[in-house]
């Protein structure tokens, strides 16, 4: 009788363990599927930047860029028919970072709220990149872009890309042309309004 009792206990234990295995597996599999979900915008800009899609983390930023991509360049332009570099930067900062910055590249550069630096190794996503034809701090700033990371920046430029178009595009910051024109980078506070509308 003791032998039968031990058999019953063993069967009960084995049956209980098999039930545990069948209930845990689907939960783990479901969590894995959620983690593997990649958005189309991440795939698109991961390919453009040359990085894995998971590293495209600021979805609001890339949705904004995507909505303006290939809009033509127009000096003084402020709409879909044509936009200049500084208004594109101002609009991006307003919509993505909730910060109203200055209207022109020169004012963006000179503003007390711009924390300027030259060391390119300190660049972070969202930093402003300031340029002029001489690459000199002693001459007015004539162009501005926004750093994306991975040596890439977005801007509206009169310079034609490899596709033969000007306007809103992503360029390689390490390109000789942009390195020669680079003056300084500038960091603005995010999610705050530093200036009034009339600036």
C-alpha positions as CSV (number, residue, x, y, z in Angstrom):
1,X,0.0,0.0,0.0
2,X,2.9,2.3,0.7
3,X,4.2,1.6,-2.8
4,X,0.9,2.6,-4.4
5,X,0.8,5.8,-2.4
6,X,4.3,6.8,-3.7
7,X,3.2,6.1,-7.3
8,X,0.2,8.3,-6.9
9,X,2.3,11.1,-5.5
10,X,4.8,10.8,-8.3
11,X,2.1,10.9,-11.0
12,X,0.5,14.0,-9.3
13,X,3.9,15.8,-9.3
14,X,4.7,15.1,-12.9
15,X,1.2,16.1,-14.0
16,X,1.5,19.4,-12.1
17,X,4.9,20.2,-13.7
18,X,3.6,19.5,-17.3
19,X,0.7,22.0,-16.6
20,X,3.2,24.7,-15.6
21,X,5.1,24.4,-18.8
22,X,2.1,24.8,-21.1
23,X,0.8,27.9,-19.3
24,X,4.1,29.9,-19.2
25,X,5.3,29.4,-22.9
26,X,2.6,31.5,-24.7
27,X,3.2,34.5,-22.4
28,X,7.0,34.6,-23.1
29,X,6.3,34.3,-26.8
30,X,3.8,37.2,-26.8
31,X,6.3,39.5,-25.0
32,X,9.0,38.6,-27.6
33,X,6.7,39.5,-30.5
34,X,6.0,43.0,-28.9
35,X,9.7,43.7,-28.5
36,X,10.4,42.8,-32.2
37,X,7.9,45.3,-33.6
38,X,9.7,47.9,-35.8
39,X,7.9,50.9,-37.2
40,X,8.2,51.7,-41.0
41,X,9.7,55.1,-40.1
42,X,12.4,53.4,-38.1
43,X,13.2,51.1,-41.1
44,X,13.3,54.0,-43.5
45,X,15.6,56.3,-41.6
46,X,17.7,53.4,-40.2
47,X,18.5,52.7,-43.8
48,X,19.2,56.3,-44.6
49,X,21.4,56.8,-41.6
50,X,23.1,53.4,-41.9
51,X,22.1,52.1,-38.5
52,X,19.8,49.4,-37.3
53,X,16.1,50.5,-37.1
54,X,16.0,50.0,-33.3
55,X,18.5,53.0,-32.9
56,X,16.0,55.3,-34.6
57,X,14.3,56.2,-31.2
58,X,13.0,59.8,-31.6
59,X,9.9,58.9,-33.6
60,X,8.5,62.5,-33.4
61,X,11.7,63.9,-34.9
62,X,11.7,61.5,-37.9
63,X,8.0,61.9,-38.6
64,X,8.6,65.6,-38.8
65,X,11.6,65.2,-41.1
66,X,9.7,62.8,-43.3
67,X,6.8,65.2,-43.7
68,X,9.2,67.9,-45.0
69,X,11.7,65.8,-46.9
70,X,12.5,67.1,-50.4
71,X,10.6,70.4,-49.8
72,X,12.4,72.8,-52.1
73,X,14.8,75.4,-50.7
74,X,13.6,79.0,-50.9
75,X,15.4,82.0,-49.2
76,X,12.8,83.5,-46.8
77,X,10.5,80.5,-47.5
78,X,8.2,79.4,-44.7
79,X,5.9,76.8,-46.3
80,X,5.7,73.6,-48.4
81,X,6.3,75.5,-51.6
82,X,9.8,76.4,-50.3
83,X,11.6,76.8,-47.0
84,X,14.9,78.2,-45.9
85,X,17.4,76.7,-43.4
86,X,16.6,78.8,-40.3
87,X,12.8,78.5,-40.6
88,X,13.1,74.8,-41.0
89,X,15.3,74.7,-37.8
90,X,12.8,77.0,-36.0
91,X,9.8,74.9,-37.1
92,X,11.5,71.6,-36.1
93,X,12.4,73.0,-32.7
94,X,8.8,74.2,-32.1
95,X,7.1,71.0,-33.2
96,X,9.6,68.4,-32.0
97,X,11.2,70.0,-28.9
98,X,8.4,72.4,-27.9
99,X,10.9,75.3,-28.0
100,X,10.4,78.6,-29.9
101,X,13.9,79.6,-31.1
102,X,15.0,82.6,-33.2
103,X,14.0,83.1,-36.9
104,X,17.4,83.6,-38.6
105,X,20.6,81.4,-38.4
106,X,22.6,84.4,-37.2
107,X,20.2,85.2,-34.4
108,X,20.0,81.5,-33.5
109,X,23.8,81.5,-33.2
110,X,24.1,84.8,-31.3
111,X,21.2,84.1,-28.8
112,X,22.3,83.9,-25.1
113,X,20.2,80.7,-24.9
114,X,22.5,79.0,-27.4
115,X,25.3,77.1,-25.6
116,X,28.0,77.1,-28.3
117,X,30.9,74.6,-28.6
118,X,33.3,73.5,-31.3
119,X,34.2,70.0,-30.3
120,X,32.4,67.7,-32.7
121,X,32.9,64.7,-30.3
122,X,30.3,66.3,-28.0
123,X,27.5,66.5,-30.5
124,X,24.1,65.1,-29.6
125,X,20.9,64.7,-31.4
126,X,19.1,68.0,-31.7
127,X,22.2,70.2,-31.6
128,X,22.3,73.1,-34.1
129,X,25.2,73.2,-36.6
130,X,26.2,76.7,-37.8
131,X,28.0,77.4,-41.0
132,X,29.3,80.2,-43.2
133,X,31.4,80.2,-46.4
134,X,34.6,80.9,-44.6
135,X,34.1,78.6,-41.6
136,X,35.0,81.6,-39.4
137,X,33.4,82.9,-36.1
138,X,34.4,86.4,-37.3
139,X,31.8,86.3,-40.2
140,X,28.0,86.2,-40.1
141,X,26.4,82.8,-39.9
142,X,24.7,81.9,-43.2
143,X,23.4,78.4,-42.7
144,X,22.1,76.1,-40.0
145,X,21.2,72.4,-39.7
146,X,20.2,70.0,-36.9
147,X,22.4,67.1,-35.9
148,X,20.9,63.7,-35.9
149,X,23.8,61.6,-34.7
150,X,25.9,59.1,-36.7
151,X,27.6,62.0,-38.6
152,X,24.3,63.0,-40.2
153,X,22.3,66.2,-40.1
154,X,19.1,67.5,-41.6
155,X,18.7,70.9,-43.1
156,X,17.1,72.9,-46.0
157,X,19.9,73.8,-48.4
158,X,20.3,75.4,-51.8
159,X,23.0,72.8,-52.4
160,X,21.8,69.9,-54.6
161,X,22.0,66.3,-53.2
162,X,23.0,63.2,-55.2
163,X,19.4,63.1,-56.4
164,X,19.9,66.5,-58.1
165,X,17.4,68.2,-55.8
166,X,17.9,71.0,-53.3
167,X,15.8,71.7,-50.2
168,X,15.2,69.5,-47.1
169,X,17.6,66.7,-47.0
170,X,19.9,64.7,-44.8
171,X,23.7,65.3,-45.3
172,X,26.9,63.8,-44.0
173,X,28.5,66.2,-41.6
174,X,31.9,64.7,-42.2
175,X,31.7,65.7,-45.9
176,X,34.6,68.0,-46.8
177,X,32.2,70.8,-48.0
178,X,30.4,71.0,-44.6
179,X,33.6,70.6,-42.5
180,X,35.1,73.5,-44.4
181,X,32.1,75.7,-43.6
182,X,31.5,74.6,-40.0
183,X,31.8,77.4,-37.4
184,X,30.3,75.9,-34.2
185,X,27.5,73.8,-32.8
186,X,24.9,75.2,-30.5
187,X,22.8,73.4,-27.9
188,X,19.3,74.7,-27.0
189,X,17.1,73.7,-24.0
190,X,14.4,71.3,-25.0
191,X,10.7,71.5,-24.0
192,X,10.9,75.1,-22.9
193,X,10.2,78.5,-24.5
194,X,13.2,80.7,-24.2
195,X,12.1,83.6,-26.4
196,X,9.0,85.6,-27.3
197,X,7.2,85.4,-30.6
198,X,8.6,88.7,-32.0
199,X,12.2,87.4,-32.0
